[in-house]
Amino acid sequence: MNHATADGIASPAPAEVPPTTSIIAHFSSLPDPRIEKKTKHSLEDIVVITICAAVCGADDWVAVENYGKAKHDWLKTFLKLPNGIPSHDTFGNVFSIINPNEFEKCFLDWIRSVCSVTKGQIVAVDGKTLRRSHDKSSNRSAIHMVSAWASENRITLGQVITEEKSNEITAIPALLDLLEIKGCIVTIDAMGCQKKIVEKIVVDKGSDYVLSLKGNQGNLHNDVKLFFEMAVKDNFKNIHFDSFVTVDGDHGRIETRRHYIVSDIDWLEEKQKWKNLKTIGMVISERDINGKVSVESRYFICSINDDAKLFAKAVREHWGIENKVHWCLDIAFREDESRMRKGADLLERHPGESSHLRKRLHSDRSDCVGALVSDEISSRHPDRHWIARNEFG
């Protein structure tokens, strides 16, 4: 496409500049709260070293400092480092006064530049309470965070903290506002099965949904449950449906999951109240553990078509956020046991928001974080590539 100039002569349109994957570029807008005259190390140096160290396994500030010293010569190729590698105290002190909301915004912008969310993939939204983050002396309850997990990319796309005396219902819309998930399938447990959340998923984000249905949606849950109970009893006679069965076995446990999805739901009284509601689903899970059998039925409302295999994938991959994020934070990083509440945790200024910043950053690493650390490296040293080890592989 050409653009006309003042003298009427057409000139070629400027070439589109590809988005940068540089950490430095994406964190250039991060406010530096320090007094400029008293700083020995640039904020960009501190941030880049910390991110690189966390991706490579550092989980405290001493480890970050040791990483920086070990990689000094390499870091020097694209960082200023006017006074060498900062001390672990400097790393901790700087991160204790950085605004965590601004940091998260920069970090998510960088993640988006190196990791494109695949259209049609499952984005699981779920909450987690940091059980020992409460502080009785300040009358503060435990922190509850809501996160979004991209199943195929295997990365946390965003997270928000629920406000005091609030719950996930108010936090989920704020989290969705952070995400670019057009064409994806959003899965949420029963807490997030709300009409306003559904409308935001469909209208604002251009996505589909598979939402767990329980007693908090009384009439809707009862109608769906009764329908499937009768359908199973009559072997789905005269009902158009799709089904898919999976069988898993491990450690003396055999679990058979039968998935059913139905699109003929014009009879459902509340259908018009839920944006783009197309199908209802049921999963019957039969667990055989050393000869002891238990059966559980779960119900869902969906905006996807009546594709039982896709429905099964959405239901199954929702638990990736439990198995690959929450489990990792609890077991590998012992997040629930953490009692850090002061200093680096910004309790007075940002209660709890950055107390687990390093753990969350570390747990979010994946193949996409293993892109080039900065465009500066590739331009100066085209033969050098930095690949991160995938935590969950």
C-alpha positions in Angstrom: 0.0 0.0 0.0 1.3 3.5 -1.0 0.9 6.8 0.9 0.6 10.1 -0.9 3.2 12.8 0.1 2.7 16.5 0.2 3.8 16.9 -3.5 1.4 14.2 -4.6 4.0 11.6 -5.3 3.2 8.2 -3.9 5.7 6.7 -1.5 5.8 3.1 -0.3 4.2 2.4 3.0 6.7 2.0 5.9 7.7 -1.6 6.5 5.9 -3.1 9.5 8.2 -3.5 12.4 8.0 -7.0 13.9 7.4 -7.1 17.7 10.5 -7.3 19.7 11.2 -10.2 22.1 13.8 -8.2 24.1 13.3 -8.3 27.8 15.0 -4.9 28.0 12.5 -3.4 25.6 9.5 -4.8 27.3 10.7 -3.7 30.8 11.8 -0.2 29.7 8.5 1.2 31.0 8.9 -0.3 34.4 9.1 2.6 36.9 12.3 2.7 38.9 11.3 3.7 42.5 14.9 4.3 43.6 16.7 7.6 44.1 18.7 8.0 40.9 21.9 9.5 42.4 22.1 6.6 44.9 21.9 3.8 42.4 24.9 1.7 41.3 23.1 -0.8 39.1 20.5 -0.1 36.4 17.0 -1.5 36.9 17.1 -3.3 33.5 20.2 -5.1 34.5 18.6 -6.3 37.8 15.4 -7.4 36.1 17.1 -9.2 33.2 19.5 -11.1 35.5 16.6 -12.1 37.8 14.4 -13.4 35.0 17.3 -15.4 33.4 18.3 -16.8 36.8 14.7 -17.8 37.7 14.3 -19.6 34.4 17.5 -21.5 34.9 16.6 -22.6 38.4 17.4 -19.9 40.9 14.8 -19.7 43.7 16.4 -17.2 46.1 18.4 -14.0 45.8 21.7 -15.6 46.7 21.1 -18.0 43.8 20.3 -15.1 41.5 23.6 -13.4 42.5 25.6 -16.6 42.0 24.0 -17.0 38.6 24.9 -13.5 37.6 28.5 -14.0 38.6 28.7 -17.3 36.8 27.3 -15.8 33.6 29.0 -12.4 33.9 30.9 -12.5 30.6 27.8 -13.6 28.7 25.5 -11.0 30.4 28.1 -8.3 29.7 27.5 -8.8 25.9 24.1 -7.1 26.2 23.8 -5.5 29.6 25.6 -2.5 30.9 26.7 -3.8 34.3 28.7 -0.6 35.2 29.5 -2.0 38.7 29.4 -5.7 38.0 26.8 -8.0 39.3 24.6 -6.7 42.1 24.6 -8.3 45.5 21.8 -10.6 46.7 20.8 -7.8 49.1 20.5 -5.4 46.2 18.3 -7.8 44.2 16.0 -8.3 47.2 15.8 -4.7 48.1 15.0 -3.5 44.6 12.3 -6.1 44.1 10.9 -5.2 47.5 10.0 -1.7 46.2 9.1 -2.4 42.6 5.3 -2.1 42.0 4.3 -5.7 41.3 1.4 -4.7 39.1 3.7 -2.8 36.8 6.2 -5.7 36.8 3.4 -8.1 35.9 2.2 -6.0 33.1 5.7 -5.8 31.6 6.3 -9.5 32.1 3.1 -10.5 30.4 3.8 -8.2 27.5 7.2 -10.0 27.1 5.6 -13.4 27.4 3.1 -12.6 24.7 5.9 -11.5 22.4 7.7 -14.9 22.7 4.7 -17.1 23.0 1.6 -17.0 20.8 -1.5 -18.5 22.3 -2.6 -21.2 19.9 -6.1 -20.7 18.6 -8.5 -23.4 19.9 -6.4 -24.4 22.8 -7.7 -24.8 26.3 -7.1 -21.9 28.8 -7.9 -23.1 32.3 -8.8 -20.5 34.9 -8.6 -21.5 38.6 -7.9 -20.1 42.0 -5.4 -21.1 44.7 -5.1 -20.0 48.3 -1.6 -19.3 49.7 -2.6 -20.9 53.0 0.1 -19.6 55.3 0.2 -16.0 53.9 -2.3 -14.8 56.5 -1.2 -12.3 59.1 -3.3 -12.3 62.3 -1.4 -9.3 63.8 -2.5 -7.2 60.9 -5.9 -8.9 60.5 -5.1 -10.0 57.0 -6.5 -13.2 55.6 -4.6 -15.5 53.4 -3.9 -14.4 49.8 -6.1 -16.0 47.1 -4.8 -15.8 43.6 -6.6 -16.7 40.3 -4.5 -17.8 37.4 -5.0 -18.6 33.7 -3.0 -21.6 32.3 -2.5 -22.2 28.5 -2.5 -26.0 28.2 -0.6 -26.4 25.0 1.9 -23.6 25.6 2.2 -24.8 29.2 2.5 -21.4 30.6 0.7 -19.2 33.0 -0.8 -16.3 31.0 -1.8 -14.1 33.9 -2.9 -13.9 37.5 -4.7 -11.6 39.8 -5.2 -11.5 43.6 -8.8 -11.5 44.9 -9.6 -8.4 47.0 -10.1 -8.7 50.7 -13.6 -10.1 51.6 -14.1 -10.9 47.9 -13.9 -14.1 45.8 -13.1 -15.5 42.4 -16.3 -14.1 40.9 -14.9 -10.6 41.0 -11.3 -11.6 40.2 -12.0 -13.7 37.1 -13.2 -10.7 34.9 -10.2 -8.7 35.9 -7.9 -11.6 34.9 -9.7 -12.1 31.6 -9.1 -8.4 30.8 -5.3 -9.2 30.9 -5.5 -12.0 28.3 -5.4 -12.2 24.6 -7.3 -15.5 24.1 -9.4 -15.0 21.0 -10.5 -18.4 19.6 -9.5 -20.3 22.7 -11.7 -22.4 25.0 -11.9 -21.1 28.5 -12.6 -23.6 31.3 -13.6 -22.6 34.8 -14.9 -24.5 37.8 -18.4 -24.0 39.2 -17.4 -20.8 41.2 -16.9 -19.0 37.9 -20.1 -20.3 36.3 -21.7 -16.8 36.2 -23.6 -15.1 33.4 -21.4 -11.9 33.4 -18.3 -14.0 33.2 -19.8 -16.0 30.2 -20.6 -12.7 28.5 -17.1 -11.4 28.9 -15.6 -14.7 27.6 -17.8 -14.7 24.5 -18.3 -11.0 23.7 -15.2 -9.3 25.0 -12.6 -12.0 24.4 -14.1 -13.8 21.4 -13.6 -17.2 23.0 -15.7 -20.3 23.8 -16.3 -21.8 27.2 -16.7 -25.1 29.1 -17.9 -24.4 32.6 -18.5 -26.8 35.5 -22.0 -26.8 36.8 -23.0 -27.3 40.4 -25.5 -26.3 43.0 -24.6 -22.6 42.9 -26.8 -22.5 39.7 -29.7 -24.2 41.3 -32.4 -24.6 38.6 -29.9 -24.9 35.7 -27.9 -27.5 37.5 -31.0 -29.5 38.5 -32.5 -29.4 35.0 -29.2 -30.6 33.4 -28.7 -33.3 36.0 -32.2 -34.6 35.7 -32.0 -34.6 31.9 -28.8 -36.7 31.8 -30.1 -39.1 34.5 -33.2 -39.8 32.5 -31.1 -40.1 29.3 -28.7 -42.6 30.7 -31.6 -44.6 32.2 -33.2 -44.8 28.7 -29.9 -45.3 27.0 -30.2 -41.9 25.2 -33.2 -43.2 23.3 -34.4 -40.6 20.6 -31.7 -38.2 21.8 -29.0 -36.9 19.4 -25.7 -37.0 21.3 -22.0 -37.6 21.0 -19.9 -39.6 23.3 -16.3 -40.4 24.0 -14.6 -42.8 26.4 -11.1 -42.6 27.9 -9.4 -45.2 30.2 -6.4 -44.4 32.3 -4.5 -46.8 34.6 -1.6 -46.3 37.0 -0.5 -47.3 40.4 -3.3 -49.8 41.0 -5.9 -47.4 39.8 -8.1 -47.7 36.7 -10.3 -44.7 35.8 -12.9 -44.9 33.0 -14.4 -41.6 31.9 -17.5 -41.5 29.8 -18.2 -38.1 28.2 -21.6 -37.2 26.7 -22.5 -33.9 25.0 -25.9 -32.8 23.7 -26.8 -29.9 21.4 -30.6 -30.3 21.3 -31.3 -28.1 24.3 -34.1 -25.8 23.2 -36.1 -27.2 26.1 -33.7 -25.8 28.6 -35.5 -22.8 30.2 -32.4 -20.8 31.1 -30.7 -21.3 27.7 -31.3 -17.7 26.5 -29.9 -16.3 29.7 -26.4 -17.7 29.0 -24.6 -16.1 26.1 -23.9 -18.5 23.2 -24.9 -21.6 25.2 -24.9 -24.4 22.6 -24.4 -27.7 24.5 -24.6 -29.4 27.8 -22.2 -32.1 28.9 -21.8 -34.8 31.4 -18.8 -36.8 32.5 -19.2 -40.1 34.4 -16.0 -41.1 36.1 -15.6 -44.6 37.4 -12.6 -45.3 39.6 -11.4 -48.8 40.4 -8.7 -48.6 43.1 -7.5 -52.0 44.1 -11.0 -53.5 43.6 -12.9 -50.6 45.3 -15.1 -48.9 42.7 -16.5 -45.4 43.0 -18.6 -43.5 40.5 -19.0 -39.7 40.1 -21.0 -37.6 37.6 -20.2 -34.0 36.7 -22.1 -31.6 34.6 -21.2 -28.7 32.3 -22.5 -26.0 30.1 -20.6 -25.2 26.9 -20.5 -22.9 23.9 -18.6 -25.5 21.8 -20.4 -27.8 19.3 -21.4 -31.3 20.2 -18.0 -32.8 19.8 -17.4 -35.2 22.7 -13.7 -35.6 22.0 -13.2 -31.9 22.2 -15.4 -31.7 25.3 -13.3 -34.5 26.9 -10.1 -32.6 26.0 -11.4 -29.4 27.6 -12.5 -31.2 30.8 -9.2 -33.2 31.1 -6.9 -30.3 30.3 -8.5 -28.0 32.8 -6.7 -30.0 35.5 -3.4 -29.0 34.0 -3.5 -25.9 36.1 -3.8 -28.1 39.3 -1.2 -30.7 38.3 1.4 -28.5 36.5 1.1 -25.1 38.3 -0.5 -25.4 41.8 1.2 -28.8 42.5 4.6 -27.4 41.4 4.2 -24.3 43.6 3.2 -26.4 46.6 5.6 -29.3 46.3 8.6 -27.9 44.5 8.5 -24.4 46.0 6.5 -25.1 49.2 4.4 -22.0 48.6 1.7 -23.0 51.1 4.4 -23.2 53.8 5.8 -19.8 53.1 5.4 -17.3 56.0 7.3 -14.4 54.5 5.2 -11.4 55.1 7.6 -8.4 55.5 10.4 -6.6 53.7 10.5 -8.2 50.3 6.9 -9.1 50.6 5.7 -5.4 50.6 3.0 -6.1 53.2 2.6 -2.4 54.0 2.4 -1.3 50.3 1.2 -4.2 48.2 -0.1 -6.8 50.6 1.1 -10.2 49.5 1.4 -9.3 45.8 5.1 -9.8 45.4 5.8 -12.1 48.3 5.5 -15.0 45.8 6.7 -13.1 42.8 9.9 -15.1 42.3 8.1 -18.4 42.8 5.4 -17.5 40.3 7.9 -16.3 37.8 9.9 -19.5 38.2 6.9 -21.8 37.9 5.8 -20.1 34.7 8.8 -21.0 32.7 8.3 -23.1 29.6 9.6 -23.6 26.1 8.4 -20.2 25.0 10.4 -18.5 27.7 13.4 -20.2 26.1 13.3 -17.7 23.3 16.3 -15.4 22.8 16.8 -13.4 25.9 17.0 -10.2 23.9 17.2 -9.0 20.3 20.5 -7.5 21.2 22.1 -11.0 21.5 20.9 -12.2 18.2 22.0 -9.0 16.4 25.5 -9.0 18.0 26.0 -12.7 18.2 23.8 -14.5 15.6 25.4 -17.8 16.5 24.3 -17.7 20.2 20.9 -19.0 21.2 19.7 -19.4 24.7 17.3 -22.3 25.3 15.5 -22.7 28.6 14.9 -26.2 30.0 11.2 -27.0 30.0 10.1 -27.4 33.6 7.1 -29.6 32.9 8.6 -31.8 30.1 
